[in-house]
């Protein structure tokens, strides 16, 4: 789900593995005063038909059928007028509800251009500068690398050149707030030097938007609403899936199952990552947004965005690897919030948006005065680009290219290649291996400071391990040795991921790691202590004095429910809960303590395990063994 979309445009999946609540208040947008059907559009915003698109309706219906996609909506603008604005197919298959020009859909990463345009107003007002270090505007901004922390600028963040790869699993479907996600940045490993490599990064857009909200004394949503939605009359657009669902005319998301049949799913809330992809809109509103860009920042005679800001957004800021698949599409570069290329010799500005259940694409040709916005209620679909190119071919007066056939051929060849590997049993899996531990030994919560908590449980019904992370869950099947795999399932976001358990020097399962960010080394989650290690009653059992030969060891429970160990002539050490009655000594690698209990459950001894030997101390019966210190 982190890979690029199969679209021939350079769209990117937003995993928008797309997020949950954040602290800022998102106001519901009022319902539009006009009707809910494409047959009842805003009377002041009429469609002027173009004969070049006479066969387009039939073409769209054919593509929906070919790609087994419920519905699509599209708007086309040309020379300052809307020449097409309507829905096709169904927005909800189960209820047989039609897709219309007013159907509200997630636009996902198309949101990024709204974020940049809103930040530009802060640059205009002197509150922000594209090329000054971000630390000047957010003193608490931290990345894992000191050089990056000191030198990354807002322009770097908005053009995907900070050196940081995606790290999307950290936020997708997480319940963490925007502020909490921002604080995780310092724990993410970089994979490139600053300004050397294009690496699409949702986190940087979120951070830039978070910064913009702080500088404005509100939040980015307020900036977008006041600076873009209101002057353009985008009355149906909003920032939360909860608000999308309040609209009478809203889409339902779908995803292909293993048989390429559409299966309904719930849209993923993206509130916390709002600046990177939370906007929901319809083609009625997005036609206004397109007209504003093609009007050089003007809409209905009023200035919305400065022309100079549009130049900044649509000028190349970062060169991308030239991996051209088709001769009609030139090398792609990135501006700020837009990809930049040439299609059949014409300059094309565009950005796609993808999340589970929805795919969209905004594009325009500045020199031709033509723009297209397309949305479909299907995950990772090539249809937005197929339909958009079909429009440009017709309006440019060129012979249409069979983009649908090209994409279908790629899909079928990829599927055939995968099936061939399965038939030949070509796999890195090692046969006839087994786990090193009983399954119960893997059951625990594991934490990574950047990625949060991952839980491994034992399924009572199947007696198998089960992985839960960011609200997603799946069975953990043994793959080989200490590696387990979530079975590949197109419906399950965790499907196909493999995780390896780590055993420490004491022979205990201490961590789980997975290649969930392939640009860096596998992400490791450290095993968390059993929950009872936070229980003062449980911890208090071990407080007391222990006699280790002539040495007296004092174990005490502090007010913050942390056990400490004191030995004469040595600094007091903290004990970190491990498992059962075992504790590690903080900041002393290889040193641990296990408390021994008798048949009645009373603690009678403490065993000390350390590199120079193992020792046992008897608990003193002549001294106090209780109370917090």
ChimeraX attribute file (.defattr): number of C-alpha atoms within 10 A of each C-alpha:
attribute: neighborCount
match mode: 1-to-1
recipient: residues
	/A:1	22
	/A:2	17
	/A:3	11
	/A:4	15
	/A:5	21
	/A:6	19
	/A:7	20
	/A:8	20
	/A:9	23
	/A:10	18
	/A:11	25
	/A:12	24
	/A:13	26
	/A:14	30
	/A:15	26
	/A:16	29
	/A:17	24
	/A:18	31
	/A:19	27
	/A:20	22
	/A:21	19
	/A:22	19
	/A:23	13
	/A:24	17
	/A:25	12
	/A:26	16
	/A:27	13
	/A:28	16
	/A:29	18
	/A:30	13
	/A:31	15
	/A:32	15
	/A:33	9
	/A:34	11
	/A:35	13
	/A:36	19
	/A:37	16
	/A:38	20
	/A:39	13
	/A:40	13
	/A:41	19
	/A:42	15
	/A:43	8
	/A:44	6
	/A:45	12
	/A:46	14
	/A:47	18
	/A:48	13
	/A:49	14
	/A:50	13
	/A:51	11
	/A:52	14
	/A:53	18
	/A:54	11
	/A:55	10
	/A:56	16
	/A:57	13
	/A:58	10
	/A:59	13
	/A:60	22
	/A:61	15
	/A:62	12
	/A:63	16
	/A:64	18
	/A:65	12
	/A:66	11
	/A:67	17
	/A:68	14
	/A:69	25
	/A:70	23
	/A:71	28
	/A:72	32
	/A:73	30
	/A:74	28
	/A:75	27
	/A:76	29
	/A:77	23
	/A:78	21
	/A:79	13
	/A:80	17
	/A:81	18
	/A:82	24
	/A:83	19
	/A:84	23
	/A:85	28
	/A:86	23
	/A:87	28
	/A:88	20
	/A:89	21
	/A:90	23
	/A:91	28
	/A:92	19
	/A:93	19
	/A:94	9
	/A:95	8
	/A:96	11
	/A:97	16
	/A:98	22
	/A:99	28
	/A:100	30
	/A:101	27
	/A:102	31
	/A:103	29
	/A:104	31
	/A:105	30
	/A:106	38
	/A:107	28
	/A:108	31
	/A:109	34
	/A:110	28
	/A:111	25
	/A:112	28
	/A:113	23
	/A:114	25
	/A:115	26
	/A:116	26
	/A:117	23
	/A:118	24
	/A:119	28
	/A:120	24
	/A:121	20
	/A:122	18
	/A:123	14
	/A:124	13
	/A:125	9
	/A:126	9
	/A:127	14
	/A:128	21
	/A:129	19
	/A:130	17
	/A:131	12
	/A:132	14
	/A:133	20
	/A:134	26
	/A:135	16
	/A:136	13
	/A:137	18
	/A:138	16
	/A:139	10
	/A:140	12
	/A:141	19
	/A:142	20
	/A:143	21
	/A:144	15
	/A:145	14
	/A:146	10
	/A:147	11
	/A:148	18
	/A:149	18
	/A:150	16
	/A:151	16
	/A:152	23
	/A:153	22
	/A:154	27
	/A:155	23
	/A:156	22
	/A:157	24
	/A:158	30
	/A:159	27
	/A:160	28
	/A:161	27
	/A:162	30
	/A:163	24
	/A:164	28
	/A:165	25
	/A:166	22
	/A:167	25
	/A:168	22
	/A:169	23
	/A:170	26
	/A:171	28
	/A:172	26
	/A:173	25
	/A:174	25
	/A:175	20
	/A:176	21
	/A:177	19
	/A:178	24
	/A:179	16
	/A:180	14
	/A:181	22
	/A:182	23
	/A:183	17
	/A:184	20
	/A:185	22
	/A:186	17
	/A:187	15
	/A:188	20
	/A:189	20
	/A:190	20
	/A:191	17
	/A:192	17
	/A:193	13
	/A:194	18
	/A:195	17
	/A:196	12
	/A:197	19
	/A:198	22
	/A:199	20
	/A:200	23
	/A:201	23
	/A:202	28
	/A:203	25
	/A:204	25
	/A:205	27
	/A:206	26
	/A:207	26
	/A:208	25
	/A:209	27
	/A:210	23
	/A:211	22
	/A:212	29
	/A:213	21
	/A:214	14
	/A:215	17
	/A:216	16
	/A:217	11
	/A:218	14
	/A:219	20
	/A:220	26
	/A:221	27
	/A:222	19
	/A:223	23
	/A:224	22
	/A:225	21
	/A:226	13
	/A:227	18
	/A:228	19
	/A:229	22
	/A:230	12
	/A:231	15
	/A:232	22
	/A:233	14
	/A:234	21
	/A:235	18
	/A:236	26
	/A:237	27
	/A:238	25
	/A:239	26
	/A:240	23
	/A:241	20
	/A:242	14
	/A:243	19
	/A:244	25
	/A:245	15
	/A:246	14
	/A:247	20
	/A:248	12
	/A:249	23
	/A:250	25
	/A:251	30
	/A:252	27
	/A:253	28
	/A:254	27
	/A:255	22
	/A:256	19
	/A:257	14
	/A:258	11
	/A:259	7
	/A:260	12
	/A:261	13
	/A:262	21
	/A:263	14
	/A:264	19
	/A:265	15
	/A:266	11
	/A:267	22
	/A:268	22
	/A:269	24
	/A:270	33
	/A:271	29
	/A:272	31
	/A:273	32
	/A:274	31
	/A:275	34
	/A:276	31
	/A:277	31
	/A:278	28
	/A:279	27
	/A:280	22
	/A:281	25
	/A:282	31
	/A:283	29
	/A:284	29
	/A:285	20
	/A:286	25
	/A:287	26
	/A:288	24
	/A:289	23
	/A:290	27
	/A:291	27
	/A:292	21
	/A:293	20
	/A:294	24
	/A:295	20
	/A:296	18
	/A:297	20
	/A:298	17
	/A:299	20
	/A:300	13
	/A:301	8
	/A:302	11
	/A:303	14
	/A:304	22
	/A:305	21
	/A:306	15
	/A:307	15
	/A:308	13
	/A:309	20
	/A:310	20
	/A:311	13
	/A:312	17
	/A:313	25
	/A:314	21
	/A:315	17
	/A:316	19
	/A:317	22
	/A:318	21
	/A:319	18
	/A:320	15
	/A:321	11
	/A:322	10
	/A:323	9
	/A:324	12
	/A:325	10
	/A:326	9
	/A:327	9
	/A:328	12
	/A:329	18
	/A:330	20
	/A:331	16
	/A:332	21
	/A:333	22
	/A:334	27
	/A:335	23
	/A:336	28
	/A:337	25
	/A:338	26
	/A:339	26
	/A:340	26
	/A:341	22
	/A:342	15
	/A:343	18
	/A:344	15
	/A:345	10
	/A:346	17
	/A:347	16
	/A:348	24
	/A:349	25
	/A:350	24
	/A:351	24
	/A:352	30
	/A:353	28
	/A:354	31
	/A:355	28
	/A:356	27
	/A:357	26
	/A:358	25
	/A:359	35
	/A:360	32
	/A:361	28
	/A:362	28
	/A:363	25
	/A:364	25
	/A:365	21
	/A:366	17
	/A:367	10
	/A:368	15
	/A:369	17
	/A:370	25
	/A:371	29
	/A:372	30
	/A:373	31
	/A:374	27
	/A:375	32
	/A:376	36
	/A:377	30
	/A:378	30
	/A:379	23
	/A:380	28
	/A:381	23
	/A:382	24
	/A:383	28
	/A:384	27
	/A:385	28
	/A:386	23
	/A:387	23
	/A:388	23
	/A:389	22
	/A:390	22
	/A:391	20
	/A:392	23
	/A:393	16
	/A:394	18
	/A:395	16
	/A:396	14
	/A:397	10
	/A:398	11
	/A:399	9
	/A:400	13
	/A:401	14
	/A:402	12
	/A:403	19
	/A:404	19
	/A:405	11
	/A:406	13
	/A:407	17
	/A:408	16
	/A:409	12
	/A:410	13
	/A:411	13
	/A:412	11
	/A:413	12
	/A:414	12
	/A:415	11
	/A:416	12
	/A:417	12
	/A:418	12
	/A:419	12
	/A:420	12
	/A:421	11
	/A:422	11
	/A:423	9
	/A:424	8
	/A:425	10
	/A:426	10
	/A:427	8
	/A:428	8
	/A:429	12
	/A:430	9
	/A:431	9
	/A:432	8
	/A:433	12
	/A:434	13
	/A:435	14
	/A:436	13
	/A:437	13
	/A:438	9
	/A:439	13
	/A:440	13
	/A:441	11
	/A:442	21
	/A:443	17
	/A:444	20
	/A:445	21
	/A:446	20
	/A:447	17
	/A:448	20
	/A:449	16
	/A:450	22
	/A:451	24
	/A:452	19
	/A:453	19
	/A:454	21
	/A:455	20
	/A:456	21
	/A:457	19
	/A:458	18
	/A:459	13
	/A:460	8
	/A:461	6
	/A:462	9
	/A:463	11
	/A:464	15
	/A:465	21
	/A:466	18
	/A:467	23
	/A:468	17
	/A:469	19
	/A:470	21
	/A:471	11
	/A:472	15
	/A:473	18
	/A:474	20
	/A:475	21
	/A:476	24
	/A:477	16
	/A:478	20
	/A:479	22
	/A:480	17
	/A:481	16
	/A:482	17
	/A:483	20
	/A:484	21
	/A:485	21
	/A:486	23
	/A:487	18
	/A:488	14
	/A:489	13
	/A:490	16
	/A:491	16
	/A:492	14
	/A:493	17
	/A:494	24
	/A:495	19
	/A:496	12
	/A:497	15
	/A:498	19
	/A:499	22
	/A:500	20
	/A:501	21
	/A:502	19
	/A:503	15
	/A:504	10
	/A:505	9
	/A:506	11
	/A:507	10
	/A:508	14
	/A:509	19
	/A:510	21
	/A:511	21
	/A:512	26
	/A:513	19
	/A:514	19
	/A:515	15
	/A:516	20
	/A:517	17
	/A:518	14
	/A:519	16
	/A:520	16
	/A:521	13
	/A:522	15
	/A:523	20
	/A:524	21
	/A:525	24
	/A:526	20
	/A:527	24
	/A:528	21
	/A:529	19
	/A:530	15
	/A:531	11
	/A:532	13
	/A:533	21
	/A:534	14
	/A:535	12
	/A:536	17
	/A:537	11
	/A:538	11
	/A:539	18
	/A:540	20
	/A:541	16
	/A:542	26
	/A:543	23
	/A:544	21
	/A:545	25
	/A:546	23
	/A:547	16
	/A:548	17
	/A:549	10
	/A:550	6
	/A:551	11
	/A:552	17
	/A:553	20
	/A:554	20
	/A:555	24
	/A:556	25
	/A:557	23
	/A:558	16
	/A:559	11
	/A:560	10
	/A:561	17
	/A:562	20
	/A:563	24
	/A:564	19
	/A:565	20
	/A:566	16
	/A:567	13
	/A:568	10
	/A:569	6
	/A:570	8
	/A:571	9
	/A:572	13
	/A:573	16
	/A:574	21
	/A:575	21
	/A:576	20
	/A:577	24
	/A:578	20
	/A:579	18
	/A:580	12
	/A:581	18
	/A:582	18
	/A:583	21
	/A:584	20
	/A:585	19
	/A:586	15
	/A:587	11
	/A:588	11
	/A:589	11
	/A:590	15
	/A:591	17
	/A:592	22
	/A:593	23
	/A:594	18
	/A:595	20
	/A:596	19
	/A:597	14
	/A:598	9
	/A:599	6
	/A:600	6
	/A:601	9
	/A:602	12
	/A:603	18
	/A:604	16
	/A:605	21
	/A:606	24
	/A:607	17
	/A:608	19
	/A:609	17
	/A:610	15
	/A:611	9
	/A:612	8
	/A:613	7
	/A:614	12
	/A:615	13
	/A:616	18
	/A:617	20
	/A:618	18
	/A:619	24
	/A:620	17
	/A:621	11
	/A:622	7
	/A:623	10
	/A:624	10
	/A:625	19
	/A:626	15
	/A:627	13
	/A:628	15
	/A:629	14
